[in-house]
Amino acid sequence: MRVARVSGRLSLLVGNGAVDVHAASDGRFPADPDAVFDQWDELREWAGARGNHGAEPYSRDQLGAPVLNPKQVFAIGLNYRDHAAESGVAVPSAPAVFTKFATCLTGPYDTVQLPSDKVDWEVELVVVIGRRAWQVSEESAWSHVAGLTVGQDLSERAVQLVGPVPQFSLGKSYPGFGPIGPAIVTSDELADPDDLSLICALDEELLQKGRTRDMVFSVSELIARLSAVCPLLPGDVIFTGTPPGVGMARTPARYLTGDTTLVSAIDGIGELRNPLIAK
């Protein structure tokens, strides 16, 4: 199942078309994509039974962020060994957790304004929670996942690193600093949801390439460790970390500029194409 926000409405993507879920279900499910997660299992059952009937053409310009108002947004730092190495730090023995504020979330094709000349890129696999998870085991963790999507954890490095302690949450939460999409894809759509190829490019230049099998902490371990401390709620979002190749770690350091397009893609899920403009 692929669930998206099409013209602001909860939709299933089937083939080359989209099904308006609220209309097709005669109001059984909400029109607001953020309001469906408490009915996620019911939605999957309904979607599986109806097939492709009623799909209408849509354009990518109609696609918004599949989640815009999660109660919690978690993010994981240094979750690939090679990224930890390029950052000059040891591989963490426990997940390095911070937050991105929900107002940073934006759509897969939305334009992002760069607030400075110190904005960095980080392509990431993003997990969306579908069932409340509280102190769950690794073995049961995937049963609490609604699906996966593509994310870009944009970072203003000067703000992130200023002060006596790093300000990760602030530096990573400017408007537009959390593009996600184009859809939430359930794990059964993927041959191996724990081994996905992900890339980041600027226009046609490849910046990052990795596989999620190389994460230090897998999706299931992240859910188990996070839920050991606080409940994960339906609709919550987890940015799971980035592979090597970020701009800050280069010599000399390199950052994003306007009049370019940042491309973030994960095989089997889709891609983001976010035009960048300078302030």
TIMIKE-773255 format. One record per residue (C-alpha): residue number from 1; chain; x, y, z. Coordinates in steps of 0.5 Angstrom, whole numbers, always signed. Layout:
! residues N
+-----+--------+-------+-------+-------+
| num | chaine |     x |     y |     z |
+-----+--------+-------+-------+-------+
| NUM |      A |     X |     Y |     Z |
...
+-----+--------+-------+-------+-------+
This chain:
! residues 279
+-----+--------+-------+-------+-------+
| num | chaine |     x |     y |     z |
+-----+--------+-------+-------+-------+
|   1 |      A |    +0 |    +0 |    +0 |
|   2 |      A |    +2 |    +7 |    -2 |
|   3 |      A |    -1 |   +13 |    +2 |
|   4 |      A |    +0 |   +20 |    +0 |
|   5 |      A |    -3 |   +27 |    +1 |
|   6 |      A |    -6 |   +29 |    -6 |
|   7 |      A |    -8 |   +36 |    -6 |
|   8 |      A |    -8 |   +36 |    +1 |
|   9 |      A |   -13 |   +30 |    +2 |
|  10 |      A |   -11 |   +22 |    +4 |
|  11 |      A |   -10 |   +18 |    -2 |
|  12 |      A |    -8 |   +11 |    -4 |
|  13 |      A |    -3 |   +11 |   -10 |
|  14 |      A |    -5 |    +5 |   -15 |
|  15 |      A |    -1 |    +5 |   -21 |
|  16 |      A |    -1 |   +11 |   -25 |
|  17 |      A |    -7 |   +14 |   -21 |
|  18 |      A |    -9 |   +16 |   -14 |
|  19 |      A |   -16 |   +14 |   -10 |
|  20 |      A |   -19 |   +19 |    -6 |
|  21 |      A |   -20 |   +15 |    +1 |
|  22 |      A |   -25 |   +19 |    +4 |
|  23 |      A |   -29 |   +19 |    -2 |
|  24 |      A |   -28 |   +12 |    -4 |
|  25 |      A |   -30 |   +10 |    +3 |
|  26 |      A |   -36 |   +14 |    +3 |
|  27 |      A |   -33 |   +17 |    +9 |
|  28 |      A |   -31 |   +11 |   +13 |
|  29 |      A |   -24 |   +14 |   +13 |
|  30 |      A |   -22 |   +22 |   +14 |
|  31 |      A |   -20 |   +26 |    +8 |
|  32 |      A |   -14 |   +29 |   +13 |
|  33 |      A |    -8 |   +24 |   +12 |
|  34 |      A |    -6 |   +26 |   +19 |
|  35 |      A |   -12 |   +24 |   +22 |
|  36 |      A |   -12 |   +16 |   +19 |
|  37 |      A |    -6 |   +13 |   +23 |
|  38 |      A |   -11 |   +11 |   +29 |
|  39 |      A |   -15 |    +7 |   +23 |
|  40 |      A |    -8 |    +5 |   +20 |
|  41 |      A |   -10 |    -3 |   +20 |
|  42 |      A |   -17 |    -2 |   +18 |
|  43 |      A |   -14 |    +2 |   +12 |
|  44 |      A |   -10 |    -3 |   +10 |
|  45 |      A |   -15 |    -8 |   +10 |
|  46 |      A |   -20 |    -4 |    +6 |
|  47 |      A |   -14 |    -2 |    +1 |
|  48 |      A |   -13 |    -9 |    +0 |
|  49 |      A |   -20 |   -11 |    -1 |
|  50 |      A |   -22 |    -6 |    -6 |
|  51 |      A |   -16 |    -6 |   -12 |
|  52 |      A |   -15 |    -1 |   -17 |
|  53 |      A |   -22 |    +1 |   -18 |
|  54 |      A |   -23 |    +9 |   -18 |
|  55 |      A |   -16 |   +11 |   -19 |
|  56 |      A |   -15 |   +18 |   -22 |
|  57 |      A |    -9 |   +21 |   -26 |
|  58 |      A |    -5 |   +26 |   -21 |
|  59 |      A |    +1 |   +30 |   -22 |
|  60 |      A |    +7 |   +30 |   -18 |
|  61 |      A |    +6 |   +38 |   -16 |
|  62 |      A |    -1 |   +36 |   -12 |
|  63 |      A |    +3 |   +31 |    -8 |
|  64 |      A |    +5 |   +34 |    -1 |
|  65 |      A |    +8 |   +31 |    +5 |
|  66 |      A |    +5 |   +25 |    +7 |
|  67 |      A |    +5 |   +27 |   +15 |
|  68 |      A |    +5 |   +34 |   +17 |
|  69 |      A |    +3 |   +34 |   +24 |
|  70 |      A |    +6 |   +29 |   +28 |
|  71 |      A |    +6 |   +29 |   +35 |
|  72 |      A |   +13 |   +27 |   +36 |
|  73 |      A |   +19 |   +28 |   +31 |
|  74 |      A |   +25 |   +24 |   +33 |
|  75 |      A |   +32 |   +24 |   +29 |
|  76 |      A |   +38 |   +20 |   +30 |
|  77 |      A |   +45 |   +22 |   +29 |
|  78 |      A |   +51 |   +18 |   +27 |
|  79 |      A |   +47 |   +12 |   +25 |
|  80 |      A |   +52 |   +10 |   +19 |
|  81 |      A |   +59 |    +8 |   +21 |
|  82 |      A |   +62 |   +11 |   +15 |
|  83 |      A |   +59 |   +18 |   +17 |
|  84 |      A |   +61 |   +17 |   +24 |
|  85 |      A |   +68 |   +17 |   +21 |
|  86 |      A |   +68 |   +22 |   +17 |
|  87 |      A |   +65 |   +27 |   +23 |
|  88 |      A |   +71 |   +25 |   +27 |
|  89 |      A |   +67 |   +21 |   +32 |
|  90 |      A |   +67 |   +14 |   +35 |
|  91 |      A |   +61 |   +10 |   +33 |
|  92 |      A |   +56 |   +11 |   +38 |
|  93 |      A |   +54 |    +5 |   +43 |
|  94 |      A |   +47 |    +8 |   +44 |
|  95 |      A |   +43 |   +12 |   +39 |
|  96 |      A |   +44 |   +19 |   +39 |
|  97 |      A |   +37 |   +22 |   +39 |
|  98 |      A |   +35 |   +29 |   +38 |
|  99 |      A |   +29 |   +32 |   +35 |
| 100 |      A |   +26 |   +36 |   +29 |
| 101 |      A |   +20 |   +41 |   +30 |
| 102 |      A |   +14 |   +39 |   +26 |
| 103 |      A |   +14 |   +46 |   +23 |
| 104 |      A |   +20 |   +44 |   +19 |
| 105 |      A |   +16 |   +38 |   +15 |
| 106 |      A |   +15 |   +40 |    +8 |
| 107 |      A |   +13 |   +36 |    +1 |
| 108 |      A |   +17 |   +32 |    -4 |
| 109 |      A |   +17 |   +37 |    -9 |
| 110 |      A |   +17 |   +44 |    -5 |
| 111 |      A |   +22 |   +49 |    -6 |
| 112 |      A |   +26 |   +50 |    +0 |
| 113 |      A |   +29 |   +57 |    +2 |
| 114 |      A |   +36 |   +57 |    +5 |
| 115 |      A |   +37 |   +62 |   +11 |
| 116 |      A |   +44 |   +62 |   +10 |
| 117 |      A |   +50 |   +59 |    +6 |
| 118 |      A |   +52 |   +54 |   +11 |
| 119 |      A |   +46 |   +49 |   +10 |
| 120 |      A |   +48 |   +42 |    +9 |
| 121 |      A |   +44 |   +36 |    +6 |
| 122 |      A |   +43 |   +29 |    +9 |
| 123 |      A |   +39 |   +24 |    +6 |
| 124 |      A |   +35 |   +19 |   +10 |
| 125 |      A |   +30 |   +13 |   +11 |
| 126 |      A |   +24 |   +16 |   +15 |
| 127 |      A |   +20 |   +11 |   +19 |
| 128 |      A |   +12 |   +13 |   +20 |
| 129 |      A |    +9 |   +10 |   +26 |
| 130 |      A |    +2 |    +6 |   +25 |
| 131 |      A |    +1 |    +3 |   +32 |
| 132 |      A |    +3 |    +6 |   +39 |
| 133 |      A |    +9 |    +3 |   +41 |
| 134 |      A |   +11 |    +3 |   +49 |
| 135 |      A |   +17 |    -2 |   +51 |
| 136 |      A |   +16 |    -6 |   +45 |
| 137 |      A |   +21 |   -11 |   +43 |
| 138 |      A |   +26 |   -11 |   +37 |
| 139 |      A |   +22 |   -18 |   +35 |
| 140 |      A |   +15 |   -14 |   +35 |
| 141 |      A |   +18 |    -7 |   +33 |
| 142 |      A |   +16 |    -8 |   +25 |
| 143 |      A |    +9 |    -9 |   +27 |
| 144 |      A |    +8 |    -2 |   +30 |
| 145 |      A |   +11 |    +1 |   +23 |
| 146 |      A |    +6 |    +4 |   +19 |
| 147 |      A |   +11 |    +5 |   +13 |
| 148 |      A |   +17 |    +8 |   +10 |
| 149 |      A |   +18 |   +14 |    +6 |
| 150 |      A |   +24 |   +19 |    +4 |
| 151 |      A |   +27 |   +24 |    +8 |
| 152 |      A |   +32 |   +30 |    +8 |
| 153 |      A |   +35 |   +32 |   +14 |
| 154 |      A |   +37 |   +39 |   +12 |
| 155 |      A |   +42 |   +42 |   +17 |
| 156 |      A |   +44 |   +50 |   +18 |
| 157 |      A |   +51 |   +48 |   +21 |
| 158 |      A |   +53 |   +55 |   +24 |
| 159 |      A |   +46 |   +55 |   +28 |
| 160 |      A |   +47 |   +47 |   +30 |
| 161 |      A |   +54 |   +48 |   +33 |
| 162 |      A |   +54 |   +55 |   +36 |
| 163 |      A |   +54 |   +55 |   +44 |
| 164 |      A |   +57 |   +51 |   +49 |
| 165 |      A |   +53 |   +45 |   +47 |
| 166 |      A |   +50 |   +43 |   +40 |
| 167 |      A |   +43 |   +46 |   +38 |
| 168 |      A |   +42 |   +40 |   +34 |
| 169 |      A |   +34 |   +41 |   +34 |
| 170 |      A |   +34 |   +49 |   +32 |
| 171 |      A |   +39 |   +48 |   +27 |
| 172 |      A |   +35 |   +43 |   +23 |
| 173 |      A |   +28 |   +46 |   +24 |
| 174 |      A |   +28 |   +52 |   +19 |
| 175 |      A |   +22 |   +52 |   +15 |
| 176 |      A |   +23 |   +47 |   +10 |
| 177 |      A |   +28 |   +43 |   +13 |
| 178 |      A |   +25 |   +36 |   +13 |
| 179 |      A |   +22 |   +35 |    +6 |
| 180 |      A |   +19 |   +28 |    +6 |
| 181 |      A |   +15 |   +23 |    +1 |
| 182 |      A |   +13 |   +22 |    -4 |
| 183 |      A |    +9 |   +17 |    +0 |
| 184 |      A |    +8 |   +12 |    +6 |
| 185 |      A |   +10 |    +5 |    +3 |
| 186 |      A |    +8 |    -1 |    +7 |
| 187 |      A |   +14 |    -6 |    +8 |
| 188 |      A |   +10 |   -11 |    +4 |
| 189 |      A |   +12 |    -7 |    -2 |
| 190 |      A |   +19 |    -8 |    -1 |
| 191 |      A |   +23 |   -14 |    -2 |
| 192 |      A |   +27 |   -13 |    +4 |
| 193 |      A |   +25 |    -7 |    +8 |
| 194 |      A |   +32 |    -7 |   +12 |
| 195 |      A |   +36 |    -7 |    +6 |
| 196 |      A |   +35 |    -1 |    +2 |
| 197 |      A |   +39 |    +4 |    -3 |
| 198 |      A |   +39 |   +11 |    -2 |
| 199 |      A |   +42 |   +17 |    -5 |
| 200 |      A |   +43 |   +24 |    -5 |
| 201 |      A |   +44 |   +29 |   -11 |
| 202 |      A |   +45 |   +36 |   -13 |
| 203 |      A |   +42 |   +37 |   -20 |
| 204 |      A |   +46 |   +31 |   -23 |
| 205 |      A |   +52 |   +31 |   -18 |
| 206 |      A |   +52 |   +25 |   -14 |
| 207 |      A |   +53 |   +27 |    -7 |
| 208 |      A |   +51 |   +21 |    -2 |
| 209 |      A |   +50 |   +13 |    -4 |
| 210 |      A |   +49 |    +8 |    +2 |
| 211 |      A |   +45 |    +2 |    +4 |
| 212 |      A |   +40 |    +2 |   +10 |
| 213 |      A |   +43 |    -5 |   +12 |
| 214 |      A |   +49 |    -1 |   +14 |
| 215 |      A |   +46 |    +3 |   +20 |
| 216 |      A |   +49 |    +2 |   +26 |
| 217 |      A |   +42 |    +1 |   +29 |
| 218 |      A |   +37 |    -2 |   +25 |
| 219 |      A |   +29 |    +0 |   +25 |
| 220 |      A |   +27 |    -5 |   +29 |
| 221 |      A |   +33 |    -3 |   +34 |
| 222 |      A |   +31 |    +4 |   +34 |
| 223 |      A |   +24 |    +3 |   +35 |
| 224 |      A |   +25 |    -2 |   +41 |
| 225 |      A |   +30 |    +3 |   +44 |
| 226 |      A |   +26 |   +10 |   +43 |
| 227 |      A |   +20 |    +6 |   +46 |
| 228 |      A |   +24 |    +4 |   +52 |
| 229 |      A |   +24 |   +11 |   +54 |
| 230 |      A |   +17 |   +14 |   +51 |
| 231 |      A |   +11 |   +12 |   +48 |
| 232 |      A |   +11 |   +12 |   +40 |
| 233 |      A |    +5 |   +15 |   +38 |
| 234 |      A |    +1 |   +13 |   +31 |
| 235 |      A |    +3 |   +18 |   +26 |
| 236 |      A |   +10 |   +20 |   +29 |
| 237 |      A |   +16 |   +20 |   +25 |
| 238 |      A |   +23 |   +18 |   +26 |
| 239 |      A |   +29 |   +20 |   +21 |
| 240 |      A |   +34 |   +14 |   +22 |
| 241 |      A |   +40 |   +18 |   +20 |
| 242 |      A |   +45 |   +19 |   +14 |
| 243 |      A |   +50 |   +15 |   +10 |
| 244 |      A |   +57 |   +19 |    +9 |
| 245 |      A |   +58 |   +24 |    +4 |
| 246 |      A |   +55 |   +30 |    +8 |
| 247 |      A |   +58 |   +37 |    +6 |
| 248 |      A |   +61 |   +39 |   +13 |
| 249 |      A |   +66 |   +33 |   +13 |
| 250 |      A |   +69 |   +35 |    +6 |
| 251 |      A |   +75 |   +39 |    +5 |
| 252 |      A |   +74 |   +44 |    +4 |
| 253 |      A |   +67 |   +44 |    +7 |
| 254 |      A |   +61 |   +45 |    +2 |
| 255 |      A |   +54 |   +47 |    +3 |
| 256 |      A |   +48 |   +48 |    -1 |
| 257 |      A |   +47 |   +54 |    -6 |
| 258 |      A |   +41 |   +57 |    -9 |
| 259 |      A |   +38 |   +56 |   -16 |
| 260 |      A |   +39 |   +48 |   -15 |
| 261 |      A |   +35 |   +42 |   -14 |
| 262 |      A |   +36 |   +37 |    -8 |
| 263 |      A |   +35 |   +30 |   -10 |
| 264 |      A |   +34 |   +25 |    -5 |
| 265 |      A |   +32 |   +18 |    -7 |
| 266 |      A |   +31 |   +11 |    -4 |
| 267 |      A |   +29 |    +5 |    -8 |
| 268 |      A |   +22 |    +2 |    -8 |
| 269 |      A |   +20 |    +8 |    -4 |
| 270 |      A |   +21 |   +14 |    -9 |
| 271 |      A |   +24 |   +21 |    -9 |
| 272 |      A |   +24 |   +28 |    -7 |
| 273 |      A |   +26 |   +34 |   -12 |
| 274 |      A |   +27 |   +40 |    -8 |
| 275 |      A |   +29 |   +47 |   -11 |
| 276 |      A |   +33 |   +51 |    -7 |
| 277 |      A |   +33 |   +59 |    -7 |
| 278 |      A |   +38 |   +63 |    -3 |
| 279 |      A |   +35 |   +68 |    +2 |
+-----+--------+-------+-------+-------+
